[in-house]
Amino acid sequence: MGENALTRFAPLAELARASQRVRFEDNESCARLYGFHQVNLARIEQHLAVSLVARGNEVFVQGEDEASVRTAVRVLEHLYAELQRGTPIDREEVDAAVRMLRSGDLPPDRSLFELQLRAERRTVVPRSPNQAAYVRALLQHELVFALGPAGTGKTYLAVAAAVAMLRQRRVDRIILSRPAVEAGERLGFLPGDLKEKVDPYLRPLYDALHDLLSEGRLSQRMEQGQIEIAPLAFMRGRTLANAFIILDEAQNTTVAQMKMFLTRLGENSRMVVTGDPTQTDLPPGTVSGLADAVERLGHLPGVGLVRFDRSDVVRHPLVARIIEAYEGAPGVRRQEEGETPEKGAGAPGN
């Protein structure tokens, strides 16, 4: 940020082991920066273990170490700059700024919002270093694998990139797919016609599209064939050119299904394959096509590979703690690996 927008004062060493004072020019922006009852400042304090004292358009930053104080100042600078650009600041924006700037993923003068995916209803930006790496991969590579737990933005960012490229006419259509058999259910035993059977499995893809496109525009694009949502089995025998193709929940594909899907790639097309290798619903002993493909292809030129972890979860803050609790529970791990606590190690799961 330029010095005309923010003036730094000399560190106030007498107030703490490390301290700094910053002053902003616009009082109205300061009120929005601090948040109602200074909730945004409190959130920065919680994340970085610093103390922030706001007096008018000045903020005194104090902490136990210089690194935390510097990061807090950078977060304040960044959020103030985004307010000046017209970006509203809420809890999610504060959390994203802390994650990105604490990691050192961005230099001091670089905005988080340079990595933008412009959809119709919103502009999507990364909210963690791994999300930033993922967005870069989506923009640069023809094939991208994204691995990690739920809530890390794997599917949503891929759909946002697809919508952005469709709006820019870099592709002619979007094709979204999932394996149609999950959670132990098989289509033949479910009621209804084919659409009624597969729609529940594809609902998360619809949800992402509804968040990015207006209802009328989404319906229009689907009627025109610009957006297609279909089970993985519908990809067989097709060559998909000028398309942005996403395979979600790919951990539930077999090796043969994954090979079939990847070989659908046509001219001027991009593919994104997302999934959580720890959450496969395949029968015991069946090799996941996702794990196999990553091992075979992850190192090839033109292929992007991004691994997320619980630090990238951007849903409700409690979700990250839930994931951490389950990952640390031995009984849960045994069940995910095909065991039950009652049967003991080596016993096949249900």
C-alpha positions as CSV (number, residue, x, y, z in Angstrom):
1,M,0.0,0.0,0.0
2,G,1.3,3.5,-0.8
3,E,2.4,5.8,2.0
4,N,-0.3,8.3,1.2
5,A,-2.9,5.7,2.4
6,L,-1.2,4.5,5.6
7,T,1.6,6.0,7.7
8,R,3.7,3.8,9.9
9,F,5.1,5.0,13.2
10,A,8.3,3.9,14.9
11,P,7.8,0.7,17.0
12,L,6.7,1.4,20.6
13,A,9.1,-0.9,22.4
14,E,8.0,0.3,25.8
15,L,4.5,-1.2,25.4
16,A,5.5,-4.8,24.8
17,R,8.3,-7.0,23.6
18,A,7.2,-6.0,20.1
19,S,4.9,-3.2,19.1
20,Q,3.9,-1.0,16.3
21,R,1.4,1.8,15.6
22,V,-0.4,2.3,12.3
23,R,-2.5,5.2,11.2
24,F,-5.1,5.3,8.5
25,E,-6.4,8.4,6.7
26,D,-10.1,7.6,6.2
27,N,-12.1,7.5,9.4
28,E,-15.1,6.0,7.8
29,S,-13.1,3.1,6.4
30,C,-11.5,2.6,9.8
31,A,-14.9,2.0,11.3
32,R,-15.6,-0.7,8.7
33,L,-12.1,-2.1,9.1
34,Y,-12.6,-2.5,12.9
35,G,-16.0,-4.0,12.5
36,F,-19.1,-3.8,14.7
37,H,-17.9,-3.6,18.3
38,Q,-14.4,-4.1,16.8
39,V,-15.1,-7.7,16.0
40,N,-12.6,-7.8,13.1
41,L,-9.8,-6.6,15.4
42,A,-10.8,-9.2,18.0
43,R,-10.6,-11.9,15.3
44,I,-7.0,-10.8,14.3
45,E,-6.1,-10.9,18.0
46,Q,-7.4,-14.4,18.3
47,H,-5.5,-15.7,15.3
48,L,-2.2,-14.0,15.9
49,A,-2.0,-13.7,19.7
50,V,-1.5,-10.0,19.6
51,S,-3.3,-7.0,21.2
52,L,-4.9,-4.4,19.0
53,V,-6.0,-1.1,20.5
54,A,-7.9,1.2,18.2
55,R,-8.0,4.9,19.0
56,G,-9.7,6.8,16.3
57,N,-7.9,6.2,13.0
58,E,-4.8,4.7,14.8
59,V,-4.2,1.1,15.8
60,F,-1.6,0.1,18.4
61,V,-0.4,-3.5,17.7
62,Q,1.5,-5.3,20.5
63,G,2.7,-8.8,20.8
64,E,5.2,-11.2,22.2
65,D,7.2,-11.4,19.0
66,E,8.0,-9.2,16.1
67,A,6.8,-11.7,13.5
68,S,3.2,-11.7,14.8
69,V,3.1,-7.9,15.1
70,R,4.4,-7.5,11.5
71,T,1.8,-10.0,10.3
72,A,-1.0,-8.2,12.1
73,V,0.1,-4.9,10.6
74,R,0.1,-6.5,7.1
75,V,-3.3,-7.9,7.7
76,L,-4.6,-4.4,8.7
77,E,-2.9,-2.8,5.7
78,H,-4.4,-5.4,3.3
79,L,-7.9,-5.2,4.7
80,Y,-7.8,-1.4,4.6
81,A,-6.6,-1.4,1.0
82,E,-9.5,-3.8,0.1
83,L,-12.0,-1.5,1.7
84,Q,-10.6,1.4,-0.4
85,R,-11.3,-0.8,-3.5
86,G,-14.9,-1.3,-2.4
87,T,-14.5,-4.9,-1.0
88,P,-16.7,-5.5,2.1
89,I,-14.8,-7.0,5.0
90,D,-16.3,-9.8,7.0
91,R,-15.1,-12.7,9.2
92,E,-14.2,-14.8,6.1
93,E,-12.1,-12.0,4.6
94,V,-10.3,-11.4,7.9
95,D,-9.6,-15.2,8.2
96,A,-8.4,-15.4,4.6
97,A,-6.0,-12.4,5.0
98,V,-4.5,-13.9,8.2
99,R,-4.0,-17.3,6.6
100,M,-2.4,-15.9,3.4
101,L,-0.2,-13.3,5.0
102,R,0.9,-15.4,8.0
103,S,2.1,-18.1,5.6
104,G,4.2,-15.7,3.6
105,D,2.5,-16.9,0.4
106,L,2.2,-13.3,-0.8
107,P,4.8,-10.5,-0.8
108,P,3.8,-7.3,1.2
109,D,2.6,-5.3,-1.7
110,R,0.5,-8.0,-3.4
111,S,-3.2,-8.2,-3.1
112,L,-4.9,-11.5,-2.3
113,F,-7.4,-10.5,-4.9
114,E,-5.1,-10.6,-7.9
115,L,-6.1,-14.3,-8.2
116,Q,-9.7,-13.7,-9.2
117,L,-12.3,-16.0,-10.7
118,R,-15.1,-13.7,-12.0
119,A,-18.4,-15.5,-12.1
120,E,-21.8,-13.8,-12.8
121,R,-23.0,-13.4,-9.3
122,R,-19.7,-13.1,-7.4
123,T,-16.0,-12.8,-7.8
124,V,-14.3,-15.7,-6.1
125,V,-10.8,-15.4,-4.5
126,P,-8.6,-17.9,-2.7
127,R,-8.8,-17.9,1.0
128,S,-5.7,-20.0,1.9
129,P,-2.2,-20.5,0.4
130,N,-3.2,-23.9,-1.0
131,Q,-6.3,-22.4,-2.5
132,A,-4.1,-19.8,-4.2
133,A,-1.9,-22.5,-5.5
134,Y,-5.0,-24.3,-6.7
135,V,-6.3,-21.3,-8.6
136,R,-3.0,-20.8,-10.3
137,A,-3.0,-24.5,-11.3
138,L,-6.5,-24.2,-12.7
139,L,-5.5,-21.2,-14.8
140,Q,-2.2,-22.7,-16.0
141,H,-2.6,-26.5,-16.5
142,E,-4.8,-28.6,-18.7
143,L,-5.2,-31.3,-16.1
144,V,-5.3,-30.7,-12.4
145,F,-5.8,-33.1,-9.4
146,A,-7.0,-31.6,-6.2
147,L,-6.9,-33.8,-3.1
148,G,-8.2,-33.1,0.4
149,P,-11.0,-33.1,2.9
150,A,-14.4,-31.6,2.5
151,G,-14.7,-27.8,3.0
152,T,-11.4,-26.9,1.4
153,G,-12.9,-25.5,-1.8
154,K,-11.8,-28.1,-4.2
155,T,-15.1,-28.4,-6.1
156,Y,-16.3,-24.8,-5.6
157,L,-13.1,-23.2,-7.0
158,A,-13.1,-25.6,-9.9
159,V,-16.7,-24.7,-10.8
160,A,-15.8,-21.0,-10.4
161,A,-12.9,-21.4,-12.8
162,A,-15.1,-23.2,-15.2
163,V,-17.8,-20.5,-15.1
164,A,-15.1,-17.7,-15.4
165,M,-13.6,-19.4,-18.5
166,L,-17.0,-19.9,-20.1
167,R,-17.9,-16.3,-19.6
168,Q,-14.5,-15.3,-21.2
169,R,-15.3,-17.7,-24.1
170,R,-12.1,-19.6,-23.4
171,V,-14.3,-22.8,-23.5
172,D,-17.6,-23.5,-25.1
173,R,-19.2,-25.6,-22.4
174,I,-18.8,-26.9,-18.8
175,I,-19.2,-30.6,-18.0
176,L,-19.6,-31.7,-14.4
177,S,-19.5,-35.3,-13.4
178,R,-19.5,-37.6,-10.4
179,P,-19.5,-41.3,-9.9
180,A,-23.2,-42.3,-9.6
181,V,-22.6,-44.9,-6.8
182,E,-21.8,-43.6,-3.4
183,A,-22.3,-44.4,0.3
184,G,-23.2,-48.0,-0.4
185,E,-26.3,-47.3,-2.6
186,R,-26.7,-48.7,-6.1
187,L,-28.9,-47.0,-8.7
188,G,-30.9,-50.1,-9.5
189,F,-32.3,-50.2,-5.9
190,L,-33.3,-46.6,-5.8
191,P,-36.8,-45.4,-6.7
192,G,-37.6,-43.1,-9.7
193,D,-36.3,-42.7,-13.2
194,L,-32.6,-42.2,-14.1
195,K,-32.6,-38.4,-13.5
196,E,-34.4,-38.8,-10.1
197,K,-31.8,-41.5,-9.2
198,V,-28.7,-39.6,-10.0
199,D,-29.7,-36.0,-9.1
200,P,-29.0,-36.5,-5.4
201,Y,-25.5,-37.5,-6.1
202,L,-25.0,-34.5,-8.4
203,R,-26.7,-31.9,-6.0
204,P,-23.4,-30.4,-4.7
205,L,-22.5,-29.5,-8.3
206,Y,-25.8,-27.8,-8.8
207,D,-25.4,-26.0,-5.5
208,A,-22.0,-24.5,-6.6
209,L,-23.5,-23.4,-9.9
210,H,-26.5,-21.8,-8.2
211,D,-24.1,-19.8,-6.0
212,L,-22.2,-18.5,-9.1
213,L,-25.0,-18.0,-11.7
214,S,-28.5,-16.6,-11.5
215,E,-31.3,-19.1,-11.8
216,G,-32.4,-17.8,-15.1
217,R,-28.9,-17.7,-16.6
218,L,-28.1,-21.2,-15.3
219,S,-31.3,-22.7,-16.8
220,Q,-30.6,-20.9,-20.1
221,R,-27.0,-22.2,-20.3
222,M,-28.1,-25.8,-19.4
223,E,-30.9,-25.7,-22.0
224,Q,-28.4,-24.5,-24.6
225,G,-26.0,-27.3,-23.7
226,Q,-23.3,-25.0,-22.4
227,I,-23.5,-26.6,-18.9
228,E,-24.0,-30.3,-18.5
229,I,-24.2,-32.3,-15.3
230,A,-24.0,-36.1,-15.7
231,P,-22.9,-39.3,-14.0
232,L,-19.5,-40.5,-14.9
233,A,-20.9,-43.4,-16.9
234,F,-22.3,-40.9,-19.4
235,M,-18.7,-39.9,-20.4
236,R,-18.0,-43.2,-22.1
237,G,-17.4,-43.0,-25.9
238,R,-17.2,-39.2,-26.0
239,T,-14.4,-36.9,-26.9
240,L,-14.8,-33.6,-25.1
241,A,-13.3,-30.7,-27.0
242,N,-13.5,-27.0,-26.1
243,A,-14.8,-27.9,-22.6
244,F,-14.0,-27.4,-19.0
245,I,-14.6,-30.8,-17.4
246,I,-14.7,-31.5,-13.7
247,L,-14.8,-35.0,-12.1
248,D,-15.9,-34.6,-8.4
249,E,-15.7,-37.3,-5.7
250,A,-13.1,-39.1,-7.9
251,Q,-11.9,-41.3,-5.0
252,N,-15.0,-43.4,-5.8
253,T,-13.8,-44.3,-9.3
254,T,-12.1,-47.5,-10.2
255,V,-8.8,-47.5,-12.2
256,A,-10.7,-48.4,-15.4
257,Q,-13.3,-45.6,-14.8
258,M,-10.6,-43.0,-14.2
259,K,-8.7,-44.1,-17.4
260,M,-11.9,-43.8,-19.4
261,F,-12.6,-40.3,-18.0
262,L,-9.1,-38.9,-18.5
263,T,-8.9,-40.2,-22.1
264,R,-12.1,-38.1,-23.0
265,L,-9.9,-35.0,-23.0
266,G,-10.2,-33.3,-26.4
267,E,-8.6,-30.2,-28.1
268,N,-8.7,-27.0,-26.1
269,S,-10.2,-28.7,-23.1
270,R,-9.3,-28.7,-19.4
271,M,-9.9,-31.3,-16.8
272,V,-10.1,-31.0,-13.0
273,V,-10.3,-34.1,-10.8
274,T,-11.2,-33.6,-7.2
275,G,-11.6,-36.0,-4.3
276,D,-10.6,-37.1,-0.8
277,P,-8.5,-40.3,-0.9
278,T,-9.4,-41.0,2.7
279,Q,-13.1,-41.2,2.1
280,T,-13.6,-43.8,-0.6
281,D,-16.8,-45.8,-0.8
282,L,-15.4,-48.5,-3.1
283,P,-15.7,-52.1,-2.1
284,P,-12.9,-53.4,0.1
285,G,-9.8,-54.3,-1.9
286,T,-10.8,-52.1,-4.9
287,V,-8.0,-49.7,-5.9
288,S,-9.2,-46.1,-6.1
289,G,-8.8,-44.6,-9.6
290,L,-7.9,-41.3,-8.0
291,A,-4.9,-42.6,-6.0
292,D,-3.8,-44.6,-9.0
293,A,-4.0,-41.7,-11.4
294,V,-2.1,-39.3,-9.0
295,E,0.7,-41.9,-8.7
296,R,0.9,-42.4,-12.4
297,L,0.4,-38.8,-13.7
298,G,1.1,-36.4,-10.9
299,H,4.7,-35.7,-12.0
300,L,4.0,-35.2,-15.7
301,P,4.5,-31.9,-17.4
302,G,1.2,-30.0,-17.9
303,V,-0.4,-31.8,-14.9
304,G,-1.1,-29.8,-11.7
305,L,-1.4,-31.5,-8.3
306,V,-2.6,-29.6,-5.2
307,R,-3.0,-31.2,-1.8
308,F,-5.3,-29.6,0.8
309,D,-5.4,-30.2,4.5
310,R,-7.7,-29.1,7.4
311,S,-5.9,-25.7,7.6
312,D,-7.6,-25.0,4.2
313,V,-11.2,-25.7,5.5
314,V,-13.1,-22.5,4.9
315,R,-16.6,-23.6,6.1
316,H,-17.8,-22.9,9.6
317,P,-14.7,-22.7,11.9
318,L,-16.0,-25.7,13.8
319,V,-15.7,-27.9,10.7
320,A,-11.9,-27.8,10.8
321,R,-12.0,-28.9,14.4
322,I,-14.4,-31.7,13.6
323,I,-12.1,-32.9,10.8
324,E,-9.1,-32.8,13.2
325,A,-11.0,-34.7,15.8
326,Y,-12.0,-37.5,13.4
327,E,-8.5,-37.7,11.9
328,G,-7.1,-38.2,15.4
329,A,-9.6,-40.9,16.5
330,P,-8.0,-44.4,16.1
331,G,-11.4,-46.1,16.0
332,V,-12.6,-43.9,13.2
333,R,-9.4,-44.5,11.2
334,R,-9.8,-48.3,11.6
335,Q,-13.3,-48.1,10.3
336,E,-12.3,-46.0,7.3
337,E,-9.6,-48.6,6.6
338,G,-12.2,-51.4,6.6
339,E,-12.1,-52.5,10.2
340,T,-14.4,-52.0,13.2
341,P,-13.2,-51.6,16.8
342,E,-15.2,-54.7,17.8
343,K,-13.6,-57.0,15.1
344,G,-10.1,-55.8,15.6
345,A,-7.2,-55.3,13.2
346,G,-7.3,-57.5,10.1
347,A,-11.0,-58.2,10.1
348,P,-12.8,-57.1,6.9
349,G,-15.3,-54.3,7.2
350,N,-19.0,-54.3,6.4
